[in-house]
Amino acid sequence: MQLTGMFVHPLKSTRGIAFERAFAGKLGLLHDREWLLVTPDGDQITARSHPQLVRVRVELLPGGILLHYEGKPPIFAMTTVFTRPHRAQVWKDVFQAWHGDQRLDAWFAAILGQECRLLWLGAQSGRALKGGGEKMSFADGYPFLLVNQASLDDLNSQLAQPVTLRHFRPNLVVNGDYPWMEDEWQVIRIGEVEFDVMKPCARCVLTTVNPDSGEKNPDGEPLRTLVRTRRLEEGVCFGINLKARNEGMLQLGAPLEILEQRYSF
């Protein structure tokens, strides 16, 4: 089994960037979920409520990100400008992030149709990871999301219209030996980086959003099928959430090893 895909999403809910080689740190893949759109009060804005966000394309450049959206001139977000403390809330977590450029707020407000703020996580995160003293990015709950290609293939065999990996916004993609075997993992190693499996990843309506057009599937797929076939204790699940035990470089083709199983027989 091998690592077959890696994706970084610098701005939460926007289009991901595929990498062949990336640094895996305690916060996740380098530059993943470092930026967040919020309301003026600091509540997160995501593609769950504003699916047009998936059409925003992000380029990583030295010192910040370059943002693209069809019909609008590109705009650069420079980290050194983001110096004003601002409240941020991701689900139940409330913490301090950084605001800085009203031009970017206006650029996004025109896309979203509402007032908003663009926030940067900062050189050091102010958000604590659940259940420990480690830090966390703007990701939903854990630093990494892994998807098994074999599980996606099994899901697609049940769908009239197959979906892509991008519907599930993973960081890591592996070619497991069989579908849903990731449910059995407790500790894994990819290359030289070891990961604890924290829990299965509960899914939501965002899986029904076409990652290219931003339009929702009127049939509610693939979530409708997942509700029928993948209802676990943690919710309707696809993929697994991880945190890294150590840091290091990951390269496509790196071997996947299962160090500990969740169940013993």
C-alpha atoms as an extended CHARMM CRD file, in Angstrom:
* protein
*
       265  EXT
         1         1  MET       CA              0.0000000000        0.0000000000        0.0000000000  PROA      1               0.0000000000
         2         2  GLN       CA              1.2450000000        3.4700000000       -0.8620000000  PROA      2               0.0000000000
         3         3  LEU       CA              0.5480000000        7.1760000000       -0.6010000000  PROA      3               0.0000000000
         4         4  THR       CA             -1.0860000000        8.0710000000       -3.9280000000  PROA      4               0.0000000000
         5         5  GLY       CA             -2.3010000000       11.6420000000       -3.3950000000  PROA      5               0.0000000000
         6         6  MET       CA             -1.6880000000       14.7700000000       -1.2890000000  PROA      6               0.0000000000
         7         7  PHE       CA             -3.7360000000       17.9610000000       -1.1780000000  PROA      7               0.0000000000
         8         8  VAL       CA             -3.2060000000       21.2520000000        0.6380000000  PROA      8               0.0000000000
         9         9  HSD       CA             -6.1070000000       23.6910000000        1.1170000000  PROA      9               0.0000000000
        10        10  PRO       CA             -4.4560000000       26.9900000000        2.1490000000  PROA      10              0.0000000000
        11        11  LEU       CA             -7.8110000000       28.7770000000        2.5390000000  PROA      11              0.0000000000
        12        12  LYS       CA            -10.4930000000       26.6670000000        4.1590000000  PROA      12              0.0000000000
        13        13  SER       CA            -13.3100000000       25.5910000000        1.8070000000  PROA      13              0.0000000000
        14        14  THR       CA            -11.5380000000       26.7190000000       -1.3670000000  PROA      14              0.0000000000
        15        15  ARG       CA             -9.9370000000       24.5730000000       -4.0680000000  PROA      15              0.0000000000
        16        16  GLY       CA             -7.0800000000       22.3270000000       -2.9640000000  PROA      16              0.0000000000
        17        17  ILE       CA             -3.5910000000       22.1150000000       -4.4420000000  PROA      17              0.0000000000
        18        18  ALA       CA             -2.1270000000       18.7210000000       -5.3670000000  PROA      18              0.0000000000
        19        19  PHE       CA              1.4600000000       18.0200000000       -4.3190000000  PROA      19              0.0000000000
        20        20  GLU       CA              3.8760000000       15.1950000000       -5.0490000000  PROA      20              0.0000000000
        21        21  ARG       CA              6.0560000000       16.1100000000       -2.0530000000  PROA      21              0.0000000000
        22        22  ALA       CA              5.0260000000       17.9820000000        1.1030000000  PROA      22              0.0000000000
        23        23  PHE       CA              6.0580000000       18.5630000000        4.7190000000  PROA      23              0.0000000000
        24        24  ALA       CA              3.8420000000       16.9190000000        7.3180000000  PROA      24              0.0000000000
        25        25  GLY       CA              3.9280000000       18.7570000000       10.6420000000  PROA      25              0.0000000000
        26        26  LYS       CA              1.9280000000       18.7140000000       13.8440000000  PROA      26              0.0000000000
        27        27  LEU       CA             -0.5100000000       21.2890000000       12.3550000000  PROA      27              0.0000000000
        28        28  GLY       CA             -0.9930000000       19.2020000000        9.2070000000  PROA      28              0.0000000000
        29        29  LEU       CA              0.5270000000       19.5050000000        5.7590000000  PROA      29              0.0000000000
        30        30  LEU       CA              2.5040000000       22.7410000000        5.4740000000  PROA      30              0.0000000000
        31        31  HSD       CA              0.2060000000       25.7220000000        4.6910000000  PROA      31              0.0000000000
        32        32  ASP       CA             -2.9960000000       23.6520000000        5.0050000000  PROA      32              0.0000000000
        33        33  ARG       CA             -5.9660000000       25.6410000000        6.3680000000  PROA      33              0.0000000000
        34        34  GLU       CA             -3.8430000000       28.6730000000        7.3240000000  PROA      34              0.0000000000
        35        35  TRP       CA             -6.5070000000       31.1320000000        6.1340000000  PROA      35              0.0000000000
        36        36  LEU       CA            -10.1720000000       31.4260000000        7.0400000000  PROA      36              0.0000000000
        37        37  LEU       CA            -13.1570000000       33.5550000000        6.0760000000  PROA      37              0.0000000000
        38        38  VAL       CA            -15.3310000000       34.7020000000        8.9610000000  PROA      38              0.0000000000
        39        39  THR       CA            -18.2630000000       36.9840000000        9.6740000000  PROA      39              0.0000000000
        40        40  PRO       CA            -17.5080000000       40.3530000000       11.2990000000  PROA      40              0.0000000000
        41        41  ASP       CA            -18.1120000000       38.5810000000       14.6380000000  PROA      41              0.0000000000
        42        42  GLY       CA            -15.5390000000       35.8990000000       13.8170000000  PROA      42              0.0000000000
        43        43  ASP       CA            -17.7850000000       32.9210000000       13.0420000000  PROA      43              0.0000000000
        44        44  GLN       CA            -16.3610000000       30.7110000000       10.2990000000  PROA      44              0.0000000000
        45        45  ILE       CA            -17.7660000000       30.9080000000        6.7660000000  PROA      45              0.0000000000
        46        46  THR       CA            -17.4200000000       27.7120000000        4.7410000000  PROA      46              0.0000000000
        47        47  ALA       CA            -18.6630000000       26.1530000000        1.5290000000  PROA      47              0.0000000000
        48        48  ARG       CA            -21.3950000000       24.4170000000        3.4910000000  PROA      48              0.0000000000
        49        49  SER       CA            -23.3400000000       27.6840000000        3.3820000000  PROA      49              0.0000000000
        50        50  HSD       CA            -21.4510000000       29.3480000000        0.5110000000  PROA      50              0.0000000000
        51        51  PRO       CA            -20.6190000000       26.6200000000       -2.0430000000  PROA      51              0.0000000000
        52        52  GLN       CA            -19.2040000000       29.1870000000       -4.5020000000  PROA      52              0.0000000000
        53        53  LEU       CA            -16.0660000000       29.1680000000       -2.3300000000  PROA      53              0.0000000000
        54        54  VAL       CA            -14.9230000000       25.9180000000       -3.9570000000  PROA      54              0.0000000000
        55        55  ARG       CA            -14.4110000000       27.9180000000       -7.1590000000  PROA      55              0.0000000000
        56        56  VAL       CA            -11.7770000000       30.1290000000       -5.5230000000  PROA      56              0.0000000000
        57        57  ARG       CA             -8.3150000000       29.0190000000       -6.6260000000  PROA      57              0.0000000000
        58        58  VAL       CA             -5.3220000000       29.6500000000       -4.3770000000  PROA      58              0.0000000000
        59        59  GLU       CA             -1.6450000000       29.8820000000       -5.3020000000  PROA      59              0.0000000000
        60        60  LEU       CA              1.0220000000       29.5900000000       -2.6300000000  PROA      60              0.0000000000
        61        61  LEU       CA              3.6380000000       32.3260000000       -3.0650000000  PROA      61              0.0000000000
        62        62  PRO       CA              6.4540000000       33.5340000000       -0.7930000000  PROA      62              0.0000000000
        63        63  GLY       CA              4.8790000000       35.6230000000        1.9590000000  PROA      63              0.0000000000
        64        64  GLY       CA              1.2500000000       34.7950000000        1.2780000000  PROA      64              0.0000000000
        65        65  ILE       CA             -1.3500000000       33.5310000000       -1.1860000000  PROA      65              0.0000000000
        66        66  LEU       CA             -2.5840000000       34.7230000000       -4.5650000000  PROA      66              0.0000000000
        67        67  LEU       CA             -6.3450000000       34.3500000000       -4.9700000000  PROA      67              0.0000000000
        68        68  HSD       CA             -8.2370000000       33.7840000000       -8.2180000000  PROA      68              0.0000000000
        69        69  TYR       CA            -11.9430000000       33.7920000000       -9.0410000000  PROA      69              0.0000000000
        70        70  GLU       CA            -13.4970000000       33.7680000000      -12.4800000000  PROA      70              0.0000000000
        71        71  GLY       CA            -14.4170000000       37.2730000000      -13.6370000000  PROA      71              0.0000000000
        72        72  LYS       CA            -12.3980000000       39.0460000000      -10.9360000000  PROA      72              0.0000000000
        73        73  PRO       CA             -8.8010000000       40.2990000000      -10.9730000000  PROA      73              0.0000000000
        74        74  PRO       CA             -6.4820000000       38.1960000000       -8.7910000000  PROA      74              0.0000000000
        75        75  ILE       CA             -5.5150000000       39.6000000000       -5.4100000000  PROA      75              0.0000000000
        76        76  PHE       CA             -2.5630000000       38.8610000000       -3.1030000000  PROA      76              0.0000000000
        77        77  ALA       CA             -2.8960000000       38.2660000000        0.6450000000  PROA      77              0.0000000000
        78        78  MET       CA              0.4230000000       39.1090000000        2.3390000000  PROA      78              0.0000000000
        79        79  THR       CA              0.9400000000       37.6400000000        5.7980000000  PROA      79              0.0000000000
        80        80  THR       CA              2.9680000000       40.6310000000        7.0870000000  PROA      80              0.0000000000
        81        81  VAL       CA             -0.1440000000       42.8250000000        6.7410000000  PROA      81              0.0000000000
        82        82  PHE       CA             -2.2280000000       40.6060000000        9.0220000000  PROA      82              0.0000000000
        83        83  THR       CA             -1.2910000000       42.1390000000       12.3730000000  PROA      83              0.0000000000
        84        84  ARG       CA             -4.6220000000       43.0280000000       14.0080000000  PROA      84              0.0000000000
        85        85  PRO       CA             -6.0070000000       40.4680000000       16.5030000000  PROA      85              0.0000000000
        86        86  HSD       CA             -9.4450000000       39.1780000000       15.5820000000  PROA      86              0.0000000000
        87        87  ARG       CA            -11.8240000000       36.6730000000       17.1480000000  PROA      87              0.0000000000
        88        88  ALA       CA            -12.1200000000       33.3860000000       15.2680000000  PROA      88              0.0000000000
        89        89  GLN       CA            -14.5560000000       30.5700000000       15.8950000000  PROA      89              0.0000000000
        90        90  VAL       CA            -14.3380000000       27.1450000000       14.2500000000  PROA      90              0.0000000000
        91        91  TRP       CA            -17.2190000000       25.0290000000       15.5470000000  PROA      91              0.0000000000
        92        92  LYS       CA            -16.9660000000       25.2990000000       19.3560000000  PROA      92              0.0000000000
        93        93  ASP       CA            -13.3620000000       26.5200000000       19.3950000000  PROA      93              0.0000000000
        94        94  VAL       CA            -12.9400000000       30.2540000000       20.0020000000  PROA      94              0.0000000000
        95        95  PHE       CA             -9.4350000000       31.6830000000       19.6920000000  PROA      95              0.0000000000
        96        96  GLN       CA             -7.4070000000       34.5960000000       18.3440000000  PROA      96              0.0000000000
        97        97  ALA       CA             -6.3260000000       34.9140000000       14.7130000000  PROA      97              0.0000000000
        98        98  TRP       CA             -5.1550000000       37.8840000000       12.6270000000  PROA      98              0.0000000000
        99        99  HSD       CA             -6.9230000000       40.3540000000       10.3520000000  PROA      99              0.0000000000
       100       100  GLY       CA             -5.2440000000       42.8590000000        8.1040000000  PROA      100             0.0000000000
       101       101  ASP       CA             -6.4530000000       43.8340000000        4.6410000000  PROA      101             0.0000000000
       102       102  GLN       CA             -9.8600000000       45.3810000000        3.9310000000  PROA      102             0.0000000000
       103       103  ARG       CA             -9.2600000000       45.0700000000        0.1790000000  PROA      103             0.0000000000
       104       104  LEU       CA             -9.4110000000       41.3190000000        0.5770000000  PROA      104             0.0000000000
       105       105  ASP       CA            -12.5460000000       41.5620000000        2.7130000000  PROA      105             0.0000000000
       106       106  ALA       CA            -14.2440000000       43.5190000000       -0.0810000000  PROA      106             0.0000000000
       107       107  TRP       CA            -12.9970000000       41.0900000000       -2.7470000000  PROA      107             0.0000000000
       108       108  PHE       CA            -14.5640000000       38.1540000000       -0.9100000000  PROA      108             0.0000000000
       109       109  ALA       CA            -17.7200000000       40.0670000000        0.0690000000  PROA      109             0.0000000000
       110       110  ALA       CA            -18.4750000000       40.5020000000       -3.6440000000  PROA      110             0.0000000000
       111       111  ILE       CA            -18.2240000000       36.7250000000       -4.1230000000  PROA      111             0.0000000000
       112       112  LEU       CA            -20.1920000000       35.7570000000       -1.0130000000  PROA      112             0.0000000000
       113       113  GLY       CA            -22.7940000000       38.5120000000       -1.1390000000  PROA      113             0.0000000000
       114       114  GLN       CA            -22.2280000000       39.3950000000        2.5060000000  PROA      114             0.0000000000
       115       115  GLU       CA            -19.7820000000       41.2200000000        4.7510000000  PROA      115             0.0000000000
       116       116  CYS       CA            -16.8310000000       39.0800000000        5.7830000000  PROA      116             0.0000000000
       117       117  ARG       CA            -13.2440000000       39.1160000000        7.0320000000  PROA      117             0.0000000000
       118       118  LEU       CA            -10.2240000000       37.1700000000        5.8230000000  PROA      118             0.0000000000
       119       119  LEU       CA             -8.1030000000       35.8890000000        8.7120000000  PROA      119             0.0000000000
       120       120  TRP       CA             -4.6040000000       34.4210000000        8.8760000000  PROA      120             0.0000000000
       121       121  LEU       CA             -3.7800000000       31.7800000000       11.4960000000  PROA      121             0.0000000000
       122       122  GLY       CA             -0.4870000000       33.4770000000       12.3730000000  PROA      122             0.0000000000
       123       123  ALA       CA              3.0760000000       32.2990000000       12.7920000000  PROA      123             0.0000000000
       124       124  GLN       CA              1.8820000000       30.4110000000       15.8840000000  PROA      124             0.0000000000
       125       125  SER       CA             -1.6270000000       29.0450000000       16.1980000000  PROA      125             0.0000000000
       126       126  GLY       CA             -3.8350000000       30.2490000000       19.0360000000  PROA      126             0.0000000000
       127       127  ARG       CA             -6.0870000000       27.1940000000       18.7840000000  PROA      127             0.0000000000
       128       128  ALA       CA             -5.5980000000       24.0520000000       20.8710000000  PROA      128             0.0000000000
       129       129  LEU       CA             -6.0510000000       20.5510000000       19.4890000000  PROA      129             0.0000000000
       130       130  LYS       CA             -8.7940000000       18.5500000000       21.1890000000  PROA      130             0.0000000000
       131       131  GLY       CA             -7.6190000000       16.5120000000       24.1300000000  PROA      131             0.0000000000
       132       132  GLY       CA             -4.0650000000       17.8260000000       24.3680000000  PROA      132             0.0000000000
       133       133  GLY       CA             -1.6670000000       20.7370000000       24.4930000000  PROA      133             0.0000000000
       134       134  GLU       CA             -0.8150000000       20.6470000000       20.7840000000  PROA      134             0.0000000000
       135       135  LYS       CA             -1.9420000000       23.3620000000       18.3980000000  PROA      135             0.0000000000
       136       136  MET       CA             -4.4100000000       23.2220000000       15.5280000000  PROA      136             0.0000000000
       137       137  SER       CA             -5.0230000000       25.0250000000       12.2250000000  PROA      137             0.0000000000
       138       138  PHE       CA             -8.4010000000       26.2230000000       10.9080000000  PROA      138             0.0000000000
       139       139  ALA       CA             -9.2580000000       22.6130000000        9.9270000000  PROA      139             0.0000000000
       140       140  ASP       CA            -12.5300000000       21.2440000000       11.2600000000  PROA      140             0.0000000000
       141       141  GLY       CA            -11.2020000000       19.0420000000       14.0470000000  PROA      141             0.0000000000
       142       142  TYR       CA             -7.8990000000       17.2960000000       13.3780000000  PROA      142             0.0000000000
       143       143  PRO       CA             -4.7280000000       18.0510000000       11.4040000000  PROA      143             0.0000000000
       144       144  PHE       CA             -5.0590000000       15.3820000000        8.6930000000  PROA      144             0.0000000000
       145       145  LEU       CA             -7.8530000000       13.7220000000        6.7260000000  PROA      145             0.0000000000
       146       146  LEU       CA             -6.9910000000       10.4560000000        4.9500000000  PROA      146             0.0000000000
       147       147  VAL       CA             -9.1040000000        8.7420000000        2.2850000000  PROA      147             0.0000000000
       148       148  ASN       CA             -8.6860000000        5.1920000000        0.9900000000  PROA      148             0.0000000000
       149       149  GLN       CA             -9.0290000000        5.0010000000       -2.8000000000  PROA      149             0.0000000000
       150       150  ALA       CA            -10.4880000000        1.4940000000       -2.5010000000  PROA      150             0.0000000000
       151       151  SER       CA            -13.3060000000        2.8740000000       -0.3330000000  PROA      151             0.0000000000
       152       152  LEU       CA            -14.0260000000        5.6010000000       -2.8850000000  PROA      152             0.0000000000
       153       153  ASP       CA            -14.1270000000        2.9720000000       -5.6330000000  PROA      153             0.0000000000
       154       154  ASP       CA            -16.6110000000        0.9350000000       -3.5830000000  PROA      154             0.0000000000
       155       155  LEU       CA            -18.7830000000        3.9970000000       -2.9760000000  PROA      155             0.0000000000
       156       156  ASN       CA            -18.7080000000        4.9150000000       -6.6640000000  PROA      156             0.0000000000
       157       157  SER       CA            -19.8590000000        1.4180000000       -7.5890000000  PROA      157             0.0000000000
       158       158  GLN       CA            -23.1200000000        2.2920000000       -5.7970000000  PROA      158             0.0000000000
       159       159  LEU       CA            -23.6280000000        5.6830000000       -7.4590000000  PROA      159             0.0000000000
       160       160  ALA       CA            -25.2360000000        6.5060000000      -10.7920000000  PROA      160             0.0000000000
       161       161  GLN       CA            -22.7410000000        9.3640000000      -11.1910000000  PROA      161             0.0000000000
       162       162  PRO       CA            -19.2900000000        8.6980000000       -9.6830000000  PROA      162             0.0000000000
       163       163  VAL       CA            -17.7010000000       11.3520000000       -7.4920000000  PROA      163             0.0000000000
       164       164  THR       CA            -14.0590000000       12.3550000000       -7.1670000000  PROA      164             0.0000000000
       165       165  LEU       CA            -11.6070000000       12.5210000000       -4.2930000000  PROA      165             0.0000000000
       166       166  ARG       CA            -12.0630000000       16.2900000000       -4.3300000000  PROA      166             0.0000000000
       167       167  HSD       CA            -15.6580000000       15.8960000000       -3.1200000000  PROA      167             0.0000000000
       168       168  PHE       CA            -14.1560000000       14.7700000000        0.2150000000  PROA      168             0.0000000000
       169       169  ARG       CA            -11.3080000000       17.3040000000        0.4810000000  PROA      169             0.0000000000
       170       170  PRO       CA             -8.6380000000       14.9040000000        1.8180000000  PROA      170             0.0000000000
       171       171  ASN       CA             -5.0440000000       15.7370000000        2.6920000000  PROA      171             0.0000000000
       172       172  LEU       CA             -3.7670000000       12.1890000000        2.1390000000  PROA      172             0.0000000000
       173       173  VAL       CA             -4.9240000000        9.4870000000       -0.2670000000  PROA      173             0.0000000000
       174       174  VAL       CA             -3.7620000000        5.8550000000       -0.0640000000  PROA      174             0.0000000000
       175       175  ASN       CA             -4.4730000000        2.7340000000       -2.1190000000  PROA      175             0.0000000000
       176       176  GLY       CA             -5.7220000000        0.3760000000        0.5470000000  PROA      176             0.0000000000
       177       177  ASP       CA             -5.8690000000       -3.3560000000       -0.0900000000  PROA      177             0.0000000000
       178       178  TYR       CA             -9.6600000000       -3.3880000000        0.2420000000  PROA      178             0.0000000000
       179       179  PRO       CA            -12.5450000000       -0.9660000000        0.9350000000  PROA      179             0.0000000000
       180       180  TRP       CA            -13.0680000000        0.4120000000        4.4280000000  PROA      180             0.0000000000
       181       181  MET       CA             -9.9820000000       -1.2480000000        5.8750000000  PROA      181             0.0000000000
       182       182  GLU       CA             -9.0890000000        2.1720000000        7.3150000000  PROA      182             0.0000000000
       183       183  ASP       CA            -11.8320000000        1.5880000000        9.9140000000  PROA      183             0.0000000000
       184       184  GLU       CA             -9.4950000000       -1.0110000000       11.4570000000  PROA      184             0.0000000000
       185       185  TRP       CA             -6.3810000000        1.1700000000       11.8240000000  PROA      185             0.0000000000
       186       186  GLN       CA             -5.1480000000        2.6260000000       15.1040000000  PROA      186             0.0000000000
       187       187  VAL       CA             -1.5670000000        3.7040000000       14.2780000000  PROA      187             0.0000000000
       188       188  ILE       CA             -0.0680000000        3.9170000000       10.7900000000  PROA      188             0.0000000000
       189       189  ARG       CA              3.1950000000        5.0320000000        9.2320000000  PROA      189             0.0000000000
       190       190  ILE       CA              3.5550000000        6.6920000000        5.8300000000  PROA      190             0.0000000000
       191       191  GLY       CA              7.1990000000        6.9710000000        4.8650000000  PROA      191             0.0000000000
       192       192  GLU       CA              8.9150000000        8.1480000000        8.0440000000  PROA      192             0.0000000000
       193       193  VAL       CA              5.8860000000        9.8750000000        9.6010000000  PROA      193             0.0000000000
       194       194  GLU       CA              3.7200000000        8.0300000000       12.1480000000  PROA      194             0.0000000000
       195       195  PHE       CA              0.0710000000        8.9200000000       12.6600000000  PROA      195             0.0000000000
       196       196  ASP       CA             -2.5120000000        8.1940000000       15.3410000000  PROA      196             0.0000000000
       197       197  VAL       CA             -5.9650000000        7.5320000000       13.9160000000  PROA      197             0.0000000000
       198       198  MET       CA             -8.2360000000        9.7590000000       15.9870000000  PROA      198             0.0000000000
       199       199  LYS       CA            -11.6470000000        8.8140000000       14.5920000000  PROA      199             0.0000000000
       200       200  PRO       CA            -13.6630000000        8.2160000000       11.4270000000  PROA      200             0.0000000000
       201       201  CYS       CA            -14.4970000000       11.4910000000        9.6660000000  PROA      201             0.0000000000
       202       202  ALA       CA            -18.1780000000       12.4390000000        9.8690000000  PROA      202             0.0000000000
       203       203  ARG       CA            -19.4360000000       13.9060000000        6.5970000000  PROA      203             0.0000000000
       204       204  CYS       CA            -21.8950000000       16.6660000000        5.7560000000  PROA      204             0.0000000000
       205       205  VAL       CA            -23.6750000000       18.3750000000        2.8660000000  PROA      205             0.0000000000
       206       206  LEU       CA            -20.3630000000       19.6810000000        1.5030000000  PROA      206             0.0000000000
       207       207  THR       CA            -19.7860000000       16.2440000000       -0.0670000000  PROA      207             0.0000000000
       208       208  THR       CA            -22.7250000000       16.9820000000       -2.4080000000  PROA      208             0.0000000000
       209       209  VAL       CA            -21.0740000000       20.1330000000       -3.8210000000  PROA      209             0.0000000000
       210       210  ASN       CA            -19.4290000000       19.7730000000       -7.2300000000  PROA      210             0.0000000000
       211       211  PRO       CA            -15.8050000000       20.8440000000       -6.6000000000  PROA      211             0.0000000000
       212       212  ASP       CA            -15.5610000000       22.5170000000      -10.0210000000  PROA      212             0.0000000000
       213       213  SER       CA            -18.9010000000       24.3150000000      -10.3920000000  PROA      213             0.0000000000
       214       214  GLY       CA            -19.8910000000       24.8270000000       -6.7540000000  PROA      214             0.0000000000
       215       215  GLU       CA            -23.3660000000       23.4370000000       -7.5060000000  PROA      215             0.0000000000
       216       216  LYS       CA            -25.0530000000       20.9900000000       -5.1480000000  PROA      216             0.0000000000
       217       217  ASN       CA            -26.1700000000       17.6170000000       -6.4510000000  PROA      217             0.0000000000
       218       218  PRO       CA            -30.0010000000       17.7560000000       -6.5110000000  PROA      218             0.0000000000
       219       219  ASP       CA            -30.0980000000       14.0380000000       -5.6570000000  PROA      219             0.0000000000
       220       220  GLY       CA            -28.0490000000       14.6120000000       -2.5020000000  PROA      220             0.0000000000
       221       221  GLU       CA            -25.3100000000       12.2240000000       -3.5690000000  PROA      221             0.0000000000
       222       222  PRO       CA            -22.9350000000       10.8690000000       -2.4130000000  PROA      222             0.0000000000
       223       223  LEU       CA            -24.1980000000       11.7810000000        1.0630000000  PROA      223             0.0000000000
       224       224  ARG       CA            -27.5120000000       10.0260000000        0.4780000000  PROA      224             0.0000000000
       225       225  THR       CA            -25.7580000000        6.7180000000       -0.1620000000  PROA      225             0.0000000000
       226       226  LEU       CA            -23.3580000000        7.2360000000        2.7380000000  PROA      226             0.0000000000
       227       227  VAL       CA            -26.3200000000        7.7990000000        5.0700000000  PROA      227             0.0000000000
       228       228  ARG       CA            -27.6180000000        4.3880000000        4.0290000000  PROA      228             0.0000000000
       229       229  THR       CA            -24.3170000000        2.4850000000        4.1080000000  PROA      229             0.0000000000
       230       230  ARG       CA            -21.8360000000        4.2660000000        6.3960000000  PROA      230             0.0000000000
       231       231  ARG       CA            -23.7040000000        5.2820000000        9.5410000000  PROA      231             0.0000000000
       232       232  LEU       CA            -21.2540000000        4.6760000000       12.3890000000  PROA      232             0.0000000000
       233       233  GLU       CA            -21.1620000000        5.6860000000       16.0530000000  PROA      233             0.0000000000
       234       234  GLU       CA            -19.4040000000        8.9260000000       15.0650000000  PROA      234             0.0000000000
       235       235  GLY       CA            -21.9620000000        9.7930000000       12.3700000000  PROA      235             0.0000000000
       236       236  VAL       CA            -22.1390000000        9.2790000000        8.6130000000  PROA      236             0.0000000000
       237       237  CYS       CA            -18.4610000000        8.6630000000        7.8840000000  PROA      237             0.0000000000
       238       238  PHE       CA            -15.9940000000        8.5640000000        5.0310000000  PROA      238             0.0000000000
       239       239  GLY       CA            -12.2360000000        8.7360000000        5.5980000000  PROA      239             0.0000000000
       240       240  ILE       CA            -10.3190000000        8.9990000000        8.8810000000  PROA      240             0.0000000000
       241       241  ASN       CA             -8.9020000000       11.8710000000       10.9320000000  PROA      241             0.0000000000
       242       242  LEU       CA             -5.2400000000       11.6780000000       11.9460000000  PROA      242             0.0000000000
       243       243  LYS       CA             -2.6500000000       13.5090000000       13.9830000000  PROA      243             0.0000000000
       244       244  ALA       CA              1.0940000000       13.0970000000       13.4800000000  PROA      244             0.0000000000
       245       245  ARG       CA              3.4030000000       11.6950000000       16.1440000000  PROA      245             0.0000000000
       246       246  ASN       CA              6.4610000000       13.2200000000       14.4500000000  PROA      246             0.0000000000
       247       247  GLU       CA              7.2360000000       15.5180000000       11.5260000000  PROA      247             0.0000000000
       248       248  GLY       CA              8.8520000000       14.8580000000        8.1660000000  PROA      248             0.0000000000
       249       249  MET       CA              8.6030000000       14.9510000000        4.3940000000  PROA      249             0.0000000000
       250       250  LEU       CA              6.0140000000       12.8840000000        2.5710000000  PROA      250             0.0000000000
       251       251  GLN       CA              6.4500000000       11.7810000000       -1.0300000000  PROA      251             0.0000000000
       252       252  LEU       CA              3.9270000000       10.1480000000       -3.3440000000  PROA      252             0.0000000000
       253       253  GLY       CA              4.7290000000        6.4650000000       -3.5310000000  PROA      253             0.0000000000
       254       254  ALA       CA              5.8100000000        6.2890000000        0.1250000000  PROA      254             0.0000000000
       255       255  PRO       CA              4.8060000000        2.9530000000        1.6940000000  PROA      255             0.0000000000
       256       256  LEU       CA              1.8840000000        2.7460000000        4.1030000000  PROA      256             0.0000000000
       257       257  GLU       CA              2.3940000000        0.4570000000        7.1070000000  PROA      257             0.0000000000
       258       258  ILE       CA             -0.2020000000       -0.4930000000        9.7110000000  PROA      258             0.0000000000
       259       259  LEU       CA              1.5250000000       -0.4140000000       13.1060000000  PROA      259             0.0000000000
       260       260  GLU       CA             -1.4910000000       -1.0380000000       15.3420000000  PROA      260             0.0000000000
       261       261  GLN       CA             -4.9980000000       -2.2750000000       14.6200000000  PROA      261             0.0000000000
       262       262  ARG       CA             -8.0980000000       -0.9210000000       16.3340000000  PROA      262             0.0000000000
       263       263  TYR       CA             -9.4640000000       -4.4040000000       16.8300000000  PROA      263             0.0000000000
       264       264  SER       CA             -7.7490000000       -7.6550000000       17.8320000000  PROA      264             0.0000000000
       265       265  PHE       CA             -9.1060000000      -11.0830000000       16.9330000000  PROA      265             0.0000000000
